Amino acid sequence: MAPASPGTGIARGEGSTGFRPPPGSDALSAAAVGSGNGGVRGAPREGGGLSGAGPRGRRCRIRGGCGRVPGRPGRPGRRRRWRWRWRWRRRRSAGRMAAVPLRSCRAAGRLLPLLCGGARSKGASLRAGALGRLTQRRYKKDVLPSPERPMPSVSITEIRQYLRAQGIPFHDGYSCLHTPSLFTAGQQDQPPAASAPYTLFIDKMTGSFLCTATLAEGTWQDFQATVELQHRGVPTPATEELEEDVQWAREDARCIWDRALPLWELLDKDETNKTKAMFGISLVTDATLKRFGVRYLRTTKSLVFPWFSPRDATLKGLKLVRVEKKGDAITYVEETLPRLDSYRNLFGLPLIGRRDTELVLTGWELDALALHQATGVASLALPRGATCLPPALLPYLEQFKRITLWLGEDLHSWEAAKLFARKLSLKRCSLVRPGNLQPRPLEALNQGLNLTKILRTALPASHKSIVSFRQLREEVFGELVNTEQVAGVKWARFPELNKLLKGHRRGELTIFTGPTGSGKTTFISEYALDLCMQGVCTLWGSFEISNIRLAKIMLTQFALQRLEDQLELYDEWADRFEDLPLYFMTFHGQQNIKTVIDTMQHAVYMYDITHVVVDNLQFMMGHEHLSADRLAAQDYIVGAFRKFATDNTCHITLVIHPRKEDDEKELQTASIFGSAKASQEADNVLILQDRKLVTGPGKRYLQVSKNRFDGDVGIFPLEFSKASLTFSSSSRSKVKLKKMKEEKALLAKKAPEECSGDSKKP
């Protein structure tokens, strides 16, 4: 339910690095005192290898000629002026946010109100709009590599060959290669020695690196450039200046941290008890809260979880959690400084010792507190809970030989745990399956359950190729108990689609077709946007229209209004739209299927994508298939997408044009272009029917002609709103859906009667 980021528990020495609190200090609390403005140089950057969309996507890399900020070559002055104007606008908008009530934020409710009233700590000052930059679950909207400027891919074999050729010692880890750092003192002007501490980690999948001793990081191309500079005798700086926004966020975090009080030191014991009861941590002892350095901010009634640098224990950021009650339901709202795309705090990492080999990963900071108190096992909380495991955090988990994932109590957490185990290496991971007797750790503590016993029952993530029902028994029971969760994510804008498909599920392949000009792209963009607004990480591959036009359509659908005549609202809606976990591939026109699959694989690894939209399949069949059998080529492409969806537990929605048929006839499953393989491989087949009329616009219907999940099929009408570019179910759709099912049943009964009648004729 919550997130955290990298600190580092790998202590400095052979094979590890990290911060260890001095003897007699209160771990994290003591580490925070006197940490200055919290400026940490060379902070890790997430998403190596993907180009950022605009100034927010600027890369932080090491100096020395590698990884310059993208921009127009030869116009540095203009680029700097443009960047300054952008920052000024952001600063001005932050000031406005401080002067007026903050607007609502997606899913989380509103942002934290500004700190007003109450005594300030000595020397603490908070600029206007500081907490206006606090956000809940914000994502960086990146654009995947363009075919004109592709991201050079690298394999693990190429990485090993390069390291051997350069004389750099290394050894294999679970998800990274370990090498001595190029950036530590004494190593910047000569190749690293085998006896040096192995504190630099190279990701096996992407080649991006992170030095846990200096926090210098970058892409594989940056690493190669650094090695070349060393060979030329050019010293390589290990750090760089922080971006201005990041520096502001750290200063604001310091001000908030100074205002917050240790929860165990509140003068009023009743207030302490009420606060603990409000967050459900009455059984969590003061000693545990003190060890993890948790504080309480009275102004906003929020718990404050710190993010300390593993390098020098300075404060890098904060997460604030508050409780909101809506009737009998209680929700926890999380907000971070810096914004979530830069917040990568593995909460509790500074408490990890260099000799710790077992770890429990949780999805929430309060779960980590409960686990550590009840079992004494090393426990960390992920920064984004069950939503994402950023690859930038993997180096900090390399020292552990056994990792148990206990992310939550619902089916979504279970699916996420299986996905994360692949990144961490299946052979060392175990999973705690959610259930009535195995709730999330904090609930288990409050219910008096034995958390140590639950950890012992964790299931190994890896399994043999052949399994027995005994191994699947609990999974089958889990699906029977959690039927609603198994059905998948429900659509908010298409309730009739929920009645037929029951929901959007991972690992499935959906084929979508419709006549030319019927609005396939417009419909499927709203279809995907609906899911994305509910937290489904989405990757769009639009080969027919440009990303700018597609984003404009989706923004209009998101705002439910045209913004051309209300440009003053653009920034507000664009900010909200940017918070969605939405990414775009920059391909356009015909593309090679291997290139597209490689890009999708990279996105799944970096951003935990669970829904990929490909519009459309015909553009996968490039020029290389002109002389070959086009039907065989299409079958190969459909098979590749089917395999990708299954192997990566990712839902793929594939748009395919239909065959050219009579406009007066309705499309059928057999109308899909190509052979029958597309409809056979698909789990769901959706057809956008367009019944055109001579007197005016025709009527559009969405037909579900295949549903492998439970077999329900049907058709319901859609109404198109030109103002918002949206399709929505008609108010009569319930009646229509029922009527059409009854008509099909009657036709099915009449068919055999007619056949028998014909047979009696002489």
N, C-alpha and C positions, 0 to 999 in steps of 0.2 A: 504493500500500500504506500510505501514511501521509498525514497532514494538516499544515496550517500555518495562519496567520491574518493579519490585516492588519497590516502595518507599513505604511509608505507610501513609495513611491519617487517619488511625484510631488513634485518640489521646489517650495518656495514661490516664487511668481512668477506670471507670466502663464500661467494654465491648469494649474498643478500645485502640489503641496505635498509636503513630505517632510523627512526627516532626512538630513543629509549629514555624515558623520564629519569631524572636524577634520583638517587636513593632518598627516600623520605619525603618526596614530593607527592602531591595528589594527582599523579598521572596527567590527564589532560588539563585539569584545572590549573595546576601549577605551571604547565607548559604555556598556558595562554597569557600569564601575567607578564607584563612588560614586553610584549612582542612588537611594540612599535606600531607602525601603520599596517603591518601584516603584508608588506610587499614581498612576494616570492618571485624570484626570477626563473624564467624558463619553465613556466607551468605547463603541464601536459596539454596537448591539443587533441581534441577528439576528431574522428572522421578523416584520418590521413588519407590523402589520395582523391578526395572529392573536392571539386572546386566550389567555393562558397558563392551564394547568390547575393551580390552586393557587399557593402562594407562590413556587414555583420559576419560574412563568411571569410574575413581576412585571416590568413594563416599566420600563426606564431611559429617561426622557425629559427634555427640558429643562424648566426651570421657567417660570413666567409664566402659569399658568392653563391650560396645555395638557397633556393626557396625565396626569391624576392616577391614582394606583394604584387598580385596581379594588377595590371593597369595598362594604359596605352603607352607603348614604348615611345621614348623620345619626348614625352610631354610631362615630366615630373612635376613641374610647377602647377600645371592645370590640374593634375591628379590630386595634389595636396590641397589646392583650393577647394576642389569638389568635396574632398573628404572633410575639410574644415566646415564647409556649409552643412554637410550632413550632420556632423556632430552638433553644430549650433542648433539645427532644427530639433534634434533629439533633446538637447538641453532645454530648449524653449518649451517643448511639449512636456518634459518632465516638470517644469515649473508650473505649467497649467494644471497638471495632475495634482500638484500640491495645493493649488488654490481652490479646487472644486472637488466635490465628492467623486471618488474613483468609480469608474464604470464597472459593470459586471464582467467577470472573466469566465472563460469556457469551463464548464463542469465544476469548477471549484468554488463557485460563489464569487464574492468580490475580493479584491486585493486587500491586504492589511491596511487599515486606516493609518494615516500618518501619526507619528508619535507626537502627541500634543498633551500638554499638561504634565504634572509630575516633576519631580526634581531631576535635573540633569546631573550626570556624574561630572566630576571636576574635569574640565578640559574637553568634555565630549560635546561635539557639535554635529548637527545633522543638516545637510543642505536640503533645500526644498526639493521634493520629488525623490528623495533617497529611497524611501520605501515604495515609491511609485515604480521603481525598477525591480522591486521584488515580484516574482512571478511564480505561478504554480504550473509545474509540468510544461515548461516551454521547450520547444524543439527548434533546432536550426534547420531552415529550409534550404537544403543543398541541391545542386544540380549534378547529376552523374556525368561521367566523362563524355565529351562530344567526340564523334567519329573524326572530326577535323583536327581536334587536339586531344588524342586519346591519352589516358593515363597508362604509362608503360607498366605492364604487368610483369611480375617476377615470380618464379617458382622456387620452392624450397631447395631444389637441386642447384639452381643458378646461384642462390644465396650461399650455399655451402662451397661451391666451386670458387666463387669470388673471395670468400674469406680465406680459403686455403691458398689461393694465388697471391693474396696480399700478406700472407704470413700471420694472420690474426687467429689466435687460438679460440676455440669455442667448444661448447658441448650442448647436447640436445636437452631441451626441457619439455614440458607437457604441451604448451602452446607457443613457446618462444625458443629461440636460440640464445644462449648466454655467452657473452664475450666480455673481456675487460673493457672498461670505458675509455673512450678517446678524449674525454673532456675533464677527467680528474687531474689534479696537480701531478706533474711529472710525466703525464702521458700525452700532452698536447703537442709535443714536437718530435715524438718518436712512436714507432709501432708499439702496441701494448704487449707486455710480457705475459707469459703463461702463469706466472706467479701472482699477477695483479688480481685484485678482487673482481669477480665477474658481476659487474653491476650494470651492464648495458644489455638490454633485451631486444631482440629482433623478432617481430611477429612472423610466424611461419606462413601465414596466409597472405599478408599484404606487404611484408618487408619493412613496415614502419618500425621505428626504434624509439626506445625510451631509456635514458640513463637515470636510474633511481638515486644515484649519488648526487647528481647536479640538477635533475629534472629537465635536462636538455632532451629534445625529441624532434622527430621529423620523419620524412618519408625515406624510402630506400634510396632514391636519387640523392637526397640530402646526405645520407650516410656515405655514399660513394664519393660525393664531392668533398666531404670532410676528409676522407682518406687521401684523396688526391692532394688536398692542401697540405696535409702533413708530409707527404712525400716531397713536396716543394719547399718544405721548411717554413711554411706560413703557420703561425700559431692560430689555433681555432678557439675563439671565445665560446665558453660553455653556456653563456646566458645572453639574454637580450632584454631590452626594456619592455615592460608590460604595456599593453594597449591602455589608452586613457580610460575607457569605460571599465576595464577590469580593475584598474587602480582605484577608480572611484568606488566601485563595488566593495573593494576591500576596506577602504576607509570608512564607508558607511557601515560595513559589518563590524568594524572595530567600535564605532560609536554605539551601535545597538548592543554589542557584547558588554560594553562598559556599563550600560544602563541595566542590563539584566542582572538578577540576583540569583545566587545559588539557591536551589529549591529547598535544600535542607537548612538554610540559614534564615528563612523568613521568620520575623519576630513573632508573628501570630501563628500559633500551632494550628488553630482552627482553619486558617487560610491554607496552610500546608496540606492538611488532611482533605479539605474540600477540593484543592487543586489536584491532588493525587486521585481522588475518587472520580473527578471529572474526566481524567485521562485513562482511568482504569488501571492505575499503577499503585493502588494502595498497598499491595504486597511487595512492591519493589522497595528495597531498603535504601536508607540515606547513604549507606556506604557504597552501594552500586551506583547511585546517581552521582556521588562524589567522584568515584573512580572514572566514570565516563565524562564528567564535566558538564552535566546537563544543568541548564539554568532556566529561570522563569522570568518572563517579561510581563510585568503587571499591566502596563498600558494596554496591551492587546490580548492579555490572558493567554499567552502562548508559551509553549516549551521551546527552548532554544538549544539546538544541537550544533556544536562547533565543528569546523573543518580546519584542522591544523596541518601545516606542512610537515611531511615526514622528514624533510631535510633539516629544518632549523626551528621547528615548533612554532612558527609564526602563524597568525590567524589568516586563513585564506578565504573563508566564507562562513555562512550560517545557513541553517534550515530552521524555520519557525513552523510549528504545528499548533493549530488551535482547533477547538471543538465547535461545531455548529449543530444545533438541534432543530430538526424539522418534524414537529409532532413527536412521535415516539422514536423516530429514527435519529441516530447520532452519526454524523460524518466528520472526518478529520480533514482539514484543509491545510495543505503544505505549501510553503512559499520559501524561496531560496534567494540568497545573495552569494555569488552572482547568479544571473538567470540560469535556468536548468541546463541549457546546452553547454554551459561552461562549468557547471557544478558537478564535480566528480569526486565526491567524498565517500570513501569506504569507511563509514563511521565505526570507530573502534580500532582502526588499524595501528595507531601509535601504541596501543597496549599489547600488540603481538610481539612475542619474543622471537629471537633468531632461531631458537631450537624447537619452536612449535611446528608440528607436522600435521596436525588435524585441525579442521576448521568447519564451522557451520555458517553458511551464507543465508541470511534472512532478507525479507523484503521490506522491513520496517525497523526504524531505530529502537522503538519500544520492545519489539520482539528480541532484538539483540541484547537489551538489558535483561529481559526475563530469562533468556537462555543462559547467559553468563552467570547470573545469580543462582539458577537452579542446578546447573551442571558443572560450572567451572570451566567449560570448554571455550576455546577461543571462538568468538562470534563477531561477525561483521554484518552490516546492513548495506545493501546495494543502493546507489543514489536514485535510481528510478524504479525501484521495486521490481515487480514482475514485467515491467514494460520493456526494459532494455538492459543489456549488459555491454557497456561500451568496451571495445577491444583495448582502449588505452588503459584499462584497469587490470588486464590480464598479467602484466609483469609483476604486479604486487601479490599475485596469488600463486606464483611459480614455486615457492618454497614448500607448499603443502602437498603431502603425499596422499591425503584423503580429504575430500571436500563433501560435506553433506548439504544439500540444498533443501531448505524448509522455508518456502517463500510465502505461503499463505494457506487459506482454507477453502479455496474454490478451484474449479476445474481449470480456469485460466492460469492460475499459479502453477498447477501441475504441468500443463502444457509448456509454460515458460521454463520451468525447471528442466524439462527434457531438452528443450532447445539450448539452454545455457550450458548443459552438461556436454554438449557437442563441442562448444568452444573451449571448455576447460579440460577436455580429454575424458572420454567415457570411462576409461579404465580406473580412474581415481575418484569418480563421483558416485554418490548414493543419493536417493531421493526419498523424502518423507511424503507419503501419499496422503492428501487431505481426506478427512473423514470425521464422523461424529466423535470418535475417540482420539482423533489426532487433529485438533484444531490448530490455529496458529499459536506460536509459543506463548504469547502474553495471555491468550485465553486459556491455554493449558495450565499455566501457572495459577490463574485465578480460579480454575475449576479443581485445583488440587491434584492434577494428574502428574504422573512420574515422567518428567521430560527426558531423563536418561534412558528409560525403558523405550520411549518412543524413538529416540535416536538409534537405538540398537535394532529396531525393526525396519530401518530405512532400507529401501530396495536398491540393488546395484543398477546403475544406469545402463551398463552394457549387458548384452544378452547374446546367446548363441543364435545361429541361423534357424534352428528348429526349437520350438518351445512346446510345452504341454499345457493343457487347460489349467493345471494346477498353478502354473506361473501367470496365467491370464485371469485367473478366477477373480482376484480383487479388482482388476480393471473392468471386468464385465459387471461386477456388482456396483462399482462406482458409476458406470454409465446408467445402470438401472435406477440408482438413487438420485442422480443428478440429471434427470431427463432434460430440464430446461437449459442447463449449462451445456450439455452435450449438443443440443440443437444449434448452438452458436449465438452470435451477436444478432440481435433483432434490428430491423430497419425501423427508424422513427418516422420516415416520410412515406413508407410503403407498407402499411399494416396488412394489406391483402397478400403481399408477397410473403409475409411471415406465416400466414395461414397455410400457404402452399409449401414453401421451402423450409419453413420452421425457423430458419436463421442462416447466418453466414458462418461456415465452418472452415477451419484450417485444413490444408492437405487435399482440397478438392479442386476439380477443373470444371469451370463453367463456360459453356459455349453460348455466345450471344449473337443473334443475326437479325436482320430486318431489311426491308427494301431500301434501295438507294434513295436518299433524301427524306427518309422517314424520321430522322432525328436520333440515330443510334448513338452518335458521340455525345449529344446533349443529354440523352437519358442515362447513358452509362457513367457520365461524369457526375451526375447527381446521385446515382446509385452508389458510386464509390465514395463521394463526399459524405453521404449519410453515415457510412461506416467509419470513415476517417474522423468525423466529429465525435464518435464514440470511442476513440482511442485506438482504432485499428491502423497500424502503421502501413502506409500505402505507397506503392511505387507506380508511377504512371509512365507508360511508354506510348506516346502519341506519334505515330508515323505519318498520319494524314495531315494534321494541322499543327502549327507551331505551338510551343509551350506558352508563349505570350498570349496567344488567342485562347488556348485551353484554360490558362489561369484566369483570364478575364471572364470566361464563361462560368468557371467554378466560383469565382468571387461574387459574381452576380447571383448565382444560386445560393451561395452562403448568406449573402445579405438580404436575399429575397426582394431585391429592388435594383433598379438600374441606377448606377452611380454617376452617369454622364451629366445629369442635371443637378447632382448634389455632391460636387467635388469636395466640399468642405468635410464630408463624412468619409472620404476615401482613407485617410490615415487611420481613423478609428477602426474601420472594417478590415483594412489591410493588416493592422497589428494583430487583430483577433485571428485572421486567416493564417498569418504567419506562425501562430502557435500550434497549428495542426501538424501532426506527424506525417507530412506529405512531402514526397520527393518526386523529381521528374528525371527521366532519361532524356538526353539531348539529341537522340537519334531523330532523323527525319528522312523520309523516303525509304528506298530499299536498303535492307541491312542483312548482313550475314547472321544466321541463327546462332553460331558459336559466339560471336561478339555480344549478342544480346543476352545469351545465357550467362556468359562470364560477368557481364555487368550486373545482372540480377543476383548472381551468387555473391558478388562483392557487396551489394546493397543489403542482402540478408545478413551477411556477416557483420557489417559495420553498423547497421541501423535496426536489425531484427525486424525486417519487413515481413508482414504476414499476409499482405494482399498485393498482387501485381496485376495491373490492367494493361493489356496489349491490344492496341487499336491500329492496325488489324493484321491478321495472319498473312494476307496476300503480300504485304510489304516485306515479310520474311523471305519470300521466294524471289531472291535477287537475280541478277543477270546470270549467275553461274548455273541456274536451273533452267535456262531457256532451251538448251539443247537436250536436257534430260527429261525423263518422265515427270511431268509436273504433279501428277497424282501421287507418285511415289515420294516425291520431294515433300509434298504437303503431309503425307502420312508420317514421314520422318520428323517433321517439325512438331506435329501434334504429339507424337511419342516423346519428343524431348521435353515439351512443356509438361506432359503427364508425369514423367519421371522426376522433373524438378519439383513439382508440387508435392509429390509423395516423399521424396528424399529430404526436403527442407521444411516440411509441415507448413507449407505456404499455399494459400488459395490463389489460383490464377484465373482471371476472367479474360477470355480470348474472344475478340470480335472477328467474325468471319462473314464475308459477303455471301449472299445466296446466289444460286444459279439464276440465269435470266429466264423468267417464267411469265406467263400471262398476268397482267396487272389485276385482272378481275379475280384471280384465284388466290386463296390464302396460302401462305407459306406453311410447309410442314417440316418435320425433322429431316426428311429426305431432300428438302430444298437446299440444305447447306452445301456449299460448293465443295467439290472433291468427292472422295470415296466415303464409305460408311464409317471409316475409322474415327473421324472426329466425333460423331455422335456416340459411337461405341465407347470411346475412351472417356467421354465427358461424364461427370457426375450429375450435372444439371444442364438442361438446354432451355434457353429463354429465346422467344421469338417476339419481336416487335411488329405487330400486325398493323397495317395502314390501309384502311378501307376508304379509298378516295371516292368523293362524290362529284358529280358534274356541276351541281349548283353551288358548291362551296368547299371549304376545307373538310377533309375526311375525318373519320373517327379512328383513334389509335387505341390498340389493346395490347396488353402484355400477356403472352401465353407461356405457361410453363409446360413444356411437352415432355420433359424427362426430369425425374427427381429420384435419385438413387437412395436418398436417405430414408424416406418412408413411402415413396410411391405416389404421393398426392400430386395430381396435375390439374390444371384448370386455366381459365382466362379471365381477366378483369380489365375494365376500361381505364384509360388514362386521360387526364385533362391537361392540356399544355397552356401554361401562362407565358405569354410573350414578354410581359414586363419583367418577370423574374427568371425566365428561361427554365422553368421547372415543370416537371410532370408530377401530378398528384392523383391519388385514387379518387374516383368520383364518389359522391355521397351515396349513389345507388349501386356501388360496386359489390356490396354484400349480396344484394338481391340478384345482381347479374351473375355473380360467381355461382350462386346456388342454382340459378335457372339453367345455366349452361351445363352444369354437371348432370342435372335431371334430364336435359335434352339428350346428352350423350348416352345416358343409361337407357332411355327409351329407344334410341336408335339401335343400340346394341341388342335390345330384346327383339326389335322388329326384323333385324337382319336374318336370324335363323328361321323365323316364321315365313319370310318371303322365299327363302331358299327351299324350304319344305314344300311350299305351295307350288313353286315352279316344277319340282320333281314329280308332282302328281299329274301334271299336264301331259297329255299324250304326245 
